[in-house]
């Protein structure tokens, strides 16, 4: 196990997980979907690394970035239409190529068994999020699932975190956020919640530069790192 801690953290009553790049690797399905959309407009495909670098801030932002990368930027009206089409395309293949990231299943099972309340907070739409989590058998262990369209302001705003914690019945002072990007860090800071980042997600900057309270190599390391926090509490 390798974990780097910046500041002492209280052991949490609740943990909120990001989805894409934290619990799941959704790049293959997102890339297939956005490339189908681009092809329908007569534009060339993007590579997996290119799509990976565009993920963050929701599907609409991915569509906007994809068209801009092909030197075909969209007006707001065109973006609205392309986003609606992208959502329809992606809904047909949410789990065809998507996989759980290493340690995700085990970490959630371990934390659930040990009485930690769990939630998922993501910018992905609510219906798609629930379908993915159901596919991987995680919903029974989650007390809150909040998608980007369930709140007025998506991450990095704190709205979704507050909604999830309200559903879990836990105050922000008793919670922890686990994610992979600066969006998660900023959302957690805005909510007044400590944040753990997992290496290997969809961040464009080195994870060490994002200001997390704790960094783990993978979700496999998270339960052990939290056990150390419990001992120190």
Residue pairs with C-beta under 8 A, 6 or more apart in sequence:
1 216
1 217
1 220
1 221
1 224
1 225
2 216
2 217
2 221
3 214
3 215
3 216
3 217
3 221
3 224
3 225
3 228
4 208
4 214
4 215
5 213
5 214
5 215
5 225
6 211
6 212
6 213
6 214
7 194
7 213
8 232
9 176
9 194
9 213
9 214
9 229
10 173
10 174
10 194
10 229
10 233
11 226
11 229
11 230
11 233
12 116
12 174
12 175
12 176
12 194
12 226
13 116
13 117
13 170
13 174
13 175
14 116
14 117
14 118
14 119
14 165
14 168
14 170
14 174
14 175
14 176
15 111
15 116
15 117
15 118
15 119
15 175
15 176
15 177
15 178
16 118
16 119
16 120
16 121
16 144
16 161
16 164
16 165
16 175
16 176
16 177
16 178
16 193
17 23
17 108
17 118
17 119
17 120
17 121
17 178
17 179
18 120
18 121
18 122
18 155
18 177
18 178
18 179
18 180
18 181
18 183
18 184
19 26
19 120
19 122
19 124
19 129
19 132
19 133
20 26
20 30
20 55
20 122
20 124
20 202
21 55
21 101
21 179
21 180
21 181
21 201
21 202
21 203
22 101
22 178
22 179
22 180
22 184
22 198
22 201
22 219
23 100
23 101
23 104
23 108
23 120
23 138
23 219
24 98
24 99
24 100
24 101
24 104
24 132
24 136
25 98
25 99
25 100
25 101
26 55
26 98
26 132
27 48
27 51
27 52
27 55
27 202
28 48
28 97
28 98
29 90
29 93
29 94
29 95
29 96
29 97
29 98
30 51
30 55
30 62
30 90
31 46
31 47
31 48
31 51
31 52
32 93
32 96
32 97
33 86
33 89
33 90
33 93
34 46
34 51
34 62
34 63
34 66
34 86
35 45
35 46
35 51
36 89
37 63
37 66
37 82
37 85
37 86
37 89
38 44
38 45
38 46
38 66
38 67
38 70
39 45
40 85
41 67
41 72
41 82
43 67
43 70
43 72
44 70
46 54
46 66
46 69
46 70
50 69
51 62
51 66
52 202
53 202
53 204
54 61
54 62
54 65
54 66
54 69
55 62
55 202
56 123
56 181
56 183
56 202
57 123
57 154
57 155
57 183
58 123
58 124
58 148
58 154
59 83
59 86
59 87
59 90
59 123
59 124
59 125
60 79
60 83
62 86
63 74
63 79
63 82
63 83
63 86
64 73
64 74
64 79
67 73
67 74
67 79
67 82
68 74
74 82
87 125
87 128
90 128
91 127
91 128
94 128
94 131
94 132
94 135
95 131
95 132
95 135
95 136
98 132
100 136
101 198
101 200
101 218
101 219
102 218
102 219
102 220
103 218
103 219
103 220
103 221
103 222
104 136
104 138
104 219
105 136
105 137
105 138
106 219
106 220
106 223
107 219
107 220
107 222
107 223
108 118
108 138
108 141
108 142
109 141
110 223
111 118
111 222
111 223
111 226
112 118
112 141
117 143
117 168
117 169
117 170
118 141
118 142
118 143
118 144
119 142
119 143
119 144
119 145
119 146
119 164
119 165
119 167
119 168
120 129
120 133
120 138
120 142
120 144
120 145
120 146
120 164
121 144
121 146
121 155
121 160
121 161
121 164
121 177
121 187
122 129
122 146
122 147
122 148
122 155
122 160
123 147
123 148
123 154
123 155
123 160
123 183
124 132
124 147
124 148
125 147
125 148
125 149
126 145
126 146
126 147
126 148
126 149
126 150
127 147
128 147
129 145
129 147
130 139
130 145
130 147
133 139
133 142
133 145
139 145
143 167
143 168
144 163
144 164
144 165
144 167
144 168
145 164
146 160
146 161
146 163
146 164
146 167
147 160
148 154
148 155
148 160
150 160
150 163
151 157
151 159
151 160
151 163
152 159
153 159
154 160
155 161
155 183
155 184
155 186
155 187
156 182
156 183
156 186
156 187
156 190
157 187
157 190
158 187
158 188
158 190
158 191
160 187
161 172
161 175
161 177
161 187
161 188
161 190
161 191
161 193
162 172
162 191
165 171
165 172
165 175
165 191
172 191
172 192
172 193
173 192
175 193
176 193
176 194
176 195
176 196
177 184
177 187
177 188
177 191
177 193
177 194
177 195
177 196
178 184
178 195
178 196
178 197
178 198
178 219
178 222
179 185
179 187
179 188
179 195
179 196
179 197
179 198
179 201
180 197
180 198
180 200
180 201
180 202
180 203
180 207
181 197
181 201
181 202
181 203
181 210
182 203
182 205
182 210
184 195
184 197
185 195
185 197
185 210
185 211
185 212
188 194
188 195
189 195
189 211
194 213
194 214
195 212
195 213
195 214
196 212
196 213
196 214
196 215
196 216
196 222
196 225
197 203
197 207
197 210
197 212
197 214
197 215
197 216
198 215
198 216
198 217
198 218
198 219
198 222
199 207
199 215
199 216
199 217
199 218
200 217
200 218
201 207
203 210
207 215
208 215
214 225
216 222
216 225
